[in-house]
Amino acid sequence: MKKAITILVIFLLSCINAMAVQSGKCGGNATWVLSDDSVLTISGTGGIVKFDIDKNKVKEVVIEDGITAIGMSSFSSFFELRNITIPNSVTWIGGRAFEGCTGLTNINIPNSVTEIKDYAFENCTGLTSIILPDSLKSIGIAAFKGCNKLTNITIPNSVKYIEENVFRECTGLTNINIPNSVTTIENKVFEGCTGLTSITIPNSVTSIGGAAFSGCTGLTSITIPNSVTEIKDYAFAGCTGLTNINIPNSVTEIEEKTFYGCTGLTSINIPNSVTWIEKNAFDACEALTSINVAKGSADYKSIDGVLYDKKRTRIIKCPGGKTSIKIPNTVTSIEYEAFAGCSGLTNINIPNSVTTIEDMAFEGCTELTSITIPNSVTTIEEEAFEGCIGLTNINIPNSVTWIGGRAFEGCTGLTNINIPNSVRQIGWGAFKGCTGLTNITIPNSVTEIKDYAFENCTGLTNVILSDSLTYIGKGAFRGCTGLTNITIPNSVTIIQSYVFAGCTKLNSIVCKSKNPPNSGSEGTDFIYIINDIVPPTTTIYVPKKSIDAYKTADGWRNFKNIKAIESLNKK
């Protein structure tokens, strides 16, 4: 009998405990109860705060009248939640309140709500529709980001400001109405909304934020009103379906990469109100053949669809779809990325008036086979001809003193290049990856070869170094697998690490310096890399009287075969 009573008591206690788990507090004056049929009822007054519950057991939430706020993360990641009832007493929905509720398909927000906070419905991937009330004044950052089944949404006239990322990656969104109350479309609001085909921006909007419509690949047309004064960076980048766009006369600046990658864009009209255009605003617009500047512009001019400054001294942008161009002899500077991505250009003549070729000026001109650089040019800046794979030879005039970093990187078709006696320095990675280059002579004017200058020039078999060279940078000839021998002049005092890394066929290095070159301030044994890079059988030839010094010097001592230069003459 006692045993039966004990069992009964234990059973009753367990039932009480089970019942206790099904209810609790979720705010100062708010409580919750979970029924057997998975309905969570919240009652009381004031706001709801995050509370402990088995989320997977909740399929429906009923919030009773009296609750005024749904606090941060209150229902975050309730994956099984299908329906929710929000009463008219609720005035705001907190940050991440329903984040990741992937089972929610629709939701009615009552007319009492004035604020939807940041990330409130982010990644509610099942949400197909939502009604926003007329009482709503603000929509927080990324409030509906990633709701990829949401097809349309109406923003009420009460909303004045659309925060960053609000509808970002809502790929199912096909149309949206922006009310006249909105003054600013913030950064990335519609980024990645690939289903959006058209959009009308109301006359109230003055600013279109950075990447606001970036990646909206389905967008074929957009109307920008005269109220807009600024279009920020990347605003329409990657809108590949956009074929034309009219920029209103109210806009004063076109910022960095605003139309980057708009591959369907064939022409664009620039109003005379525009006082500043970033140099890469129209990069990667492959079909663009004409940039037209309105008459009366105080700052810009277009000739045959090519963008110049007003005085025609700077060529700013050649449209990516151009196949030919004649540069006027008023031009002194070819600006940053001026011809970048002009894959249809086969040749170009640069007039004698040009003194500077700026960074990335001809980057990615893959069909360019020849180019004439005049004697007036003094500098070839960084990445100027990077990736010009069709370029087979180039003459650098004796006016050039500096070849910038990566200037000819990846010019795989380049078989010959003449470096004039005027050049003092060869920049970082200047000829990196020029696999067609077979031989090169560094003139006596050059005192420094910077890091990775000829890295991975796998076709290089012959290198003649300058007698005035003092410095060879890190990895300068790394990966030159065709190189069998090289002579380092006695002027060289510093050889940085990895210089001959991967030169697997290097049989001999002749170093004429009496004092073993070292790695300078880097403090790294420059042949630290030799163990698994240069064959151990590589012979080092040095002045006879310096053999002992080389055998004990950092880096050099790793070589097994160090012989006198004089012995070469006996062969």
GICOR-V533748 format. One record per residue. PSI is psi in whole degrees, 0 to 359 (999 if undefined). D_CENTER is the distance of its C-alpha to the mean C-alpha in whole Angstrom. Layout:
BEGIN
psi=PSI d_center=D_CENTER
psi=PSI d_center=D_CENTER
END
This chain:
BEGIN
psi=314 d_center=78
psi=322 d_center=76
psi=320 d_center=74
psi=319 d_center=73
psi=318 d_center=73
psi=315 d_center=70
psi=318 d_center=68
psi=318 d_center=68
psi=314 d_center=67
psi=318 d_center=64
psi=314 d_center=63
psi=319 d_center=64
psi=320 d_center=62
psi=323 d_center=59
psi=319 d_center=59
psi=316 d_center=59
psi=318 d_center=56
psi=319 d_center=54
psi=326 d_center=55
psi=326 d_center=53
psi=337 d_center=50
psi=12 d_center=50
psi=164 d_center=50
psi=187 d_center=49
psi=146 d_center=47
psi=29 d_center=44
psi=176 d_center=44
psi=318 d_center=47
psi=27 d_center=49
psi=140 d_center=47
psi=160 d_center=48
psi=151 d_center=47
psi=131 d_center=49
psi=121 d_center=48
psi=170 d_center=51
psi=335 d_center=52
psi=24 d_center=50
psi=25 d_center=46
psi=122 d_center=47
psi=119 d_center=45
psi=129 d_center=47
psi=128 d_center=46
psi=168 d_center=49
psi=207 d_center=50
psi=163 d_center=49
psi=203 d_center=46
psi=159 d_center=42
psi=136 d_center=41
psi=165 d_center=39
psi=137 d_center=37
psi=162 d_center=40
psi=127 d_center=41
psi=156 d_center=42
psi=99 d_center=42
psi=326 d_center=39
psi=349 d_center=39
psi=353 d_center=43
psi=120 d_center=42
psi=338 d_center=42
psi=141 d_center=43
psi=129 d_center=42
psi=113 d_center=45
psi=122 d_center=45
psi=160 d_center=48
psi=139 d_center=49
psi=329 d_center=49
psi=129 d_center=45
psi=341 d_center=43
psi=143 d_center=40
psi=107 d_center=38
psi=174 d_center=36
psi=129 d_center=33
psi=21 d_center=32
psi=317 d_center=36
psi=24 d_center=35
psi=131 d_center=32
psi=32 d_center=31
psi=81 d_center=35
psi=331 d_center=34
psi=356 d_center=37
psi=126 d_center=38
psi=325 d_center=39
psi=150 d_center=40
psi=139 d_center=40
psi=121 d_center=43
psi=125 d_center=42
psi=168 d_center=45
psi=351 d_center=45
psi=342 d_center=45
psi=128 d_center=42
psi=336 d_center=40
psi=151 d_center=36
psi=120 d_center=34
psi=170 d_center=32
psi=133 d_center=29
psi=23 d_center=28
psi=318 d_center=32
psi=21 d_center=31
psi=130 d_center=28
psi=17 d_center=28
psi=79 d_center=31
psi=344 d_center=30
psi=345 d_center=34
psi=128 d_center=34
psi=329 d_center=35
psi=160 d_center=36
psi=137 d_center=36
psi=118 d_center=39
psi=123 d_center=38
psi=164 d_center=41
psi=0 d_center=42
psi=340 d_center=42
psi=127 d_center=38
psi=339 d_center=37
psi=134 d_center=33
psi=116 d_center=31
psi=177 d_center=29
psi=136 d_center=25
psi=20 d_center=24
psi=317 d_center=28
psi=22 d_center=28
psi=135 d_center=24
psi=32 d_center=24
psi=78 d_center=28
psi=347 d_center=27
psi=350 d_center=31
psi=119 d_center=31
psi=334 d_center=32
psi=151 d_center=33
psi=137 d_center=34
psi=119 d_center=36
psi=131 d_center=35
psi=160 d_center=38
psi=346 d_center=39
psi=345 d_center=39
psi=130 d_center=35
psi=329 d_center=34
psi=144 d_center=30
psi=121 d_center=28
psi=173 d_center=26
psi=129 d_center=22
psi=30 d_center=21
psi=324 d_center=25
psi=19 d_center=24
psi=133 d_center=21
psi=9 d_center=21
psi=77 d_center=25
psi=356 d_center=24
psi=358 d_center=28
psi=119 d_center=28
psi=326 d_center=29
psi=156 d_center=30
psi=141 d_center=30
psi=122 d_center=32
psi=124 d_center=31
psi=159 d_center=35
psi=346 d_center=36
psi=341 d_center=36
psi=127 d_center=32
psi=341 d_center=31
psi=125 d_center=27
psi=114 d_center=25
psi=173 d_center=22
psi=142 d_center=19
psi=14 d_center=18
psi=312 d_center=21
psi=21 d_center=21
psi=133 d_center=18
psi=26 d_center=18
psi=78 d_center=21
psi=341 d_center=21
psi=350 d_center=25
psi=120 d_center=25
psi=331 d_center=27
psi=157 d_center=28
psi=140 d_center=28
psi=118 d_center=30
psi=121 d_center=29
psi=165 d_center=32
psi=350 d_center=33
psi=338 d_center=33
psi=130 d_center=30
psi=336 d_center=28
psi=131 d_center=25
psi=110 d_center=22
psi=179 d_center=20
psi=133 d_center=16
psi=25 d_center=15
psi=315 d_center=18
psi=18 d_center=18
psi=132 d_center=15
psi=14 d_center=15
psi=79 d_center=19
psi=340 d_center=19
psi=349 d_center=23
psi=121 d_center=23
psi=329 d_center=25
psi=156 d_center=26
psi=139 d_center=26
psi=122 d_center=28
psi=126 d_center=27
psi=164 d_center=30
psi=349 d_center=32
psi=339 d_center=31
psi=129 d_center=28
psi=340 d_center=27
psi=132 d_center=23
psi=117 d_center=20
psi=170 d_center=17
psi=130 d_center=14
psi=25 d_center=12
psi=320 d_center=16
psi=19 d_center=16
psi=134 d_center=13
psi=13 d_center=13
psi=78 d_center=17
psi=339 d_center=18
psi=350 d_center=22
psi=118 d_center=22
psi=336 d_center=24
psi=152 d_center=25
psi=139 d_center=25
psi=118 d_center=27
psi=121 d_center=26
psi=168 d_center=29
psi=351 d_center=31
psi=338 d_center=30
psi=125 d_center=26
psi=339 d_center=26
psi=136 d_center=22
psi=114 d_center=19
psi=176 d_center=16
psi=139 d_center=12
psi=16 d_center=11
psi=318 d_center=14
psi=20 d_center=15
psi=134 d_center=11
psi=14 d_center=12
psi=79 d_center=16
psi=340 d_center=17
psi=350 d_center=21
psi=121 d_center=21
psi=332 d_center=24
psi=159 d_center=24
psi=139 d_center=24
psi=121 d_center=26
psi=123 d_center=25
psi=163 d_center=28
psi=358 d_center=30
psi=340 d_center=29
psi=132 d_center=26
psi=337 d_center=25
psi=139 d_center=22
psi=115 d_center=19
psi=187 d_center=15
psi=126 d_center=12
psi=36 d_center=11
psi=317 d_center=13
psi=25 d_center=14
psi=130 d_center=11
psi=18 d_center=12
psi=80 d_center=16
psi=344 d_center=17
psi=350 d_center=21
psi=123 d_center=21
psi=331 d_center=24
psi=158 d_center=25
psi=139 d_center=24
psi=126 d_center=26
psi=119 d_center=26
psi=162 d_center=29
psi=357 d_center=30
psi=339 d_center=29
psi=124 d_center=26
psi=348 d_center=26
psi=128 d_center=22
psi=121 d_center=20
psi=145 d_center=16
psi=335 d_center=16
psi=22 d_center=13
psi=328 d_center=14
psi=25 d_center=15
psi=148 d_center=13
psi=24 d_center=13
psi=83 d_center=16
psi=330 d_center=18
psi=354 d_center=22
psi=122 d_center=22
psi=348 d_center=25
psi=125 d_center=26
psi=113 d_center=25
psi=124 d_center=28
psi=131 d_center=29
psi=149 d_center=32
psi=148 d_center=35
psi=358 d_center=35
psi=133 d_center=32
psi=349 d_center=32
psi=335 d_center=29
psi=161 d_center=28
psi=145 d_center=30
psi=138 d_center=29
psi=119 d_center=31
psi=39 d_center=31
psi=3 d_center=28
psi=139 d_center=26
psi=126 d_center=25
psi=167 d_center=26
psi=168 d_center=27
psi=322 d_center=31
psi=357 d_center=33
psi=32 d_center=31
psi=343 d_center=30
psi=127 d_center=27
psi=117 d_center=25
psi=313 d_center=22
psi=125 d_center=20
psi=124 d_center=22
psi=143 d_center=21
psi=339 d_center=19
psi=359 d_center=23
psi=141 d_center=25
psi=346 d_center=27
psi=156 d_center=29
psi=145 d_center=29
psi=116 d_center=32
psi=124 d_center=31
psi=152 d_center=33
psi=13 d_center=35
psi=344 d_center=34
psi=129 d_center=31
psi=340 d_center=30
psi=131 d_center=26
psi=111 d_center=24
psi=171 d_center=21
psi=122 d_center=17
psi=25 d_center=16
psi=320 d_center=19
psi=10 d_center=20
psi=129 d_center=16
psi=7 d_center=16
psi=76 d_center=20
psi=348 d_center=21
psi=349 d_center=24
psi=129 d_center=25
psi=329 d_center=28
psi=160 d_center=29
psi=139 d_center=29
psi=124 d_center=32
psi=124 d_center=31
psi=162 d_center=34
psi=349 d_center=36
psi=339 d_center=34
psi=129 d_center=31
psi=337 d_center=30
psi=133 d_center=27
psi=109 d_center=24
psi=176 d_center=21
psi=135 d_center=17
psi=24 d_center=16
psi=319 d_center=19
psi=22 d_center=19
psi=133 d_center=16
psi=18 d_center=17
psi=78 d_center=20
psi=336 d_center=21
psi=357 d_center=25
psi=117 d_center=26
psi=334 d_center=29
psi=152 d_center=30
psi=140 d_center=30
psi=119 d_center=32
psi=120 d_center=31
psi=166 d_center=34
psi=349 d_center=36
psi=340 d_center=35
psi=129 d_center=31
psi=335 d_center=31
psi=139 d_center=27
psi=108 d_center=25
psi=179 d_center=21
psi=136 d_center=18
psi=22 d_center=17
psi=319 d_center=19
psi=23 d_center=20
psi=133 d_center=18
psi=13 d_center=18
psi=78 d_center=21
psi=342 d_center=23
psi=348 d_center=26
psi=120 d_center=27
psi=328 d_center=30
psi=157 d_center=31
psi=137 d_center=31
psi=119 d_center=33
psi=122 d_center=32
psi=160 d_center=35
psi=11 d_center=37
psi=341 d_center=35
psi=129 d_center=32
psi=346 d_center=32
psi=127 d_center=28
psi=113 d_center=26
psi=166 d_center=22
psi=132 d_center=20
psi=22 d_center=19
psi=321 d_center=21
psi=22 d_center=22
psi=135 d_center=20
psi=13 d_center=20
psi=77 d_center=23
psi=339 d_center=25
psi=351 d_center=27
psi=117 d_center=28
psi=340 d_center=32
psi=140 d_center=33
psi=136 d_center=32
psi=119 d_center=34
psi=119 d_center=33
psi=167 d_center=36
psi=352 d_center=38
psi=337 d_center=36
psi=128 d_center=33
psi=333 d_center=33
psi=137 d_center=30
psi=118 d_center=28
psi=173 d_center=24
psi=121 d_center=22
psi=25 d_center=21
psi=319 d_center=23
psi=23 d_center=24
psi=131 d_center=22
psi=14 d_center=23
psi=79 d_center=25
psi=341 d_center=27
psi=348 d_center=30
psi=124 d_center=31
psi=329 d_center=34
psi=155 d_center=36
psi=141 d_center=35
psi=123 d_center=37
psi=117 d_center=35
psi=164 d_center=38
psi=347 d_center=40
psi=337 d_center=38
psi=125 d_center=35
psi=340 d_center=35
psi=134 d_center=32
psi=116 d_center=30
psi=174 d_center=26
psi=137 d_center=24
psi=22 d_center=24
psi=320 d_center=25
psi=25 d_center=26
psi=138 d_center=25
psi=28 d_center=25
psi=78 d_center=27
psi=340 d_center=30
psi=353 d_center=32
psi=119 d_center=33
psi=341 d_center=37
psi=126 d_center=38
psi=127 d_center=37
psi=118 d_center=39
psi=151 d_center=38
psi=140 d_center=39
psi=350 d_center=42
psi=4 d_center=40
psi=132 d_center=37
psi=339 d_center=37
psi=128 d_center=34
psi=118 d_center=32
psi=170 d_center=28
psi=132 d_center=27
psi=24 d_center=27
psi=323 d_center=28
psi=23 d_center=29
psi=137 d_center=28
psi=12 d_center=28
psi=80 d_center=30
psi=346 d_center=33
psi=351 d_center=35
psi=123 d_center=36
psi=333 d_center=40
psi=159 d_center=41
psi=146 d_center=39
psi=126 d_center=41
psi=119 d_center=40
psi=162 d_center=42
psi=353 d_center=44
psi=340 d_center=42
psi=126 d_center=39
psi=338 d_center=39
psi=126 d_center=36
psi=115 d_center=34
psi=174 d_center=31
psi=159 d_center=30
psi=16 d_center=29
psi=315 d_center=30
psi=26 d_center=32
psi=130 d_center=30
psi=8 d_center=31
psi=75 d_center=33
psi=342 d_center=36
psi=8 d_center=38
psi=110 d_center=39
psi=325 d_center=42
psi=148 d_center=43
psi=121 d_center=42
psi=117 d_center=44
psi=113 d_center=44
psi=349 d_center=46
psi=136 d_center=45
psi=324 d_center=48
psi=126 d_center=46
psi=123 d_center=44
psi=144 d_center=40
psi=183 d_center=38
psi=8 d_center=35
psi=216 d_center=35
psi=347 d_center=34
psi=329 d_center=31
psi=16 d_center=34
psi=135 d_center=33
psi=112 d_center=36
psi=339 d_center=34
psi=21 d_center=36
psi=330 d_center=35
psi=351 d_center=33
psi=330 d_center=36
psi=317 d_center=37
psi=21 d_center=35
psi=302 d_center=34
psi=132 d_center=37
psi=137 d_center=40
psi=344 d_center=42
psi=355 d_center=45
psi=132 d_center=43
psi=134 d_center=46
psi=123 d_center=45
psi=124 d_center=47
psi=166 d_center=48
psi=140 d_center=51
psi=318 d_center=54
psi=351 d_center=55
psi=2 d_center=51
psi=313 d_center=51
psi=321 d_center=52
psi=319 d_center=49
psi=324 d_center=47
psi=341 d_center=48
psi=354 d_center=48
psi=146 d_center=44
psi=136 d_center=41
psi=299 d_center=39
psi=326 d_center=42
psi=347 d_center=44
psi=342 d_center=42
psi=138 d_center=44
psi=330 d_center=47
psi=98 d_center=48
psi=118 d_center=48
psi=169 d_center=51
psi=139 d_center=52
psi=324 d_center=51
psi=332 d_center=55
psi=337 d_center=55
psi=324 d_center=53
psi=340 d_center=55
psi=346 d_center=58
psi=999 d_center=56
END
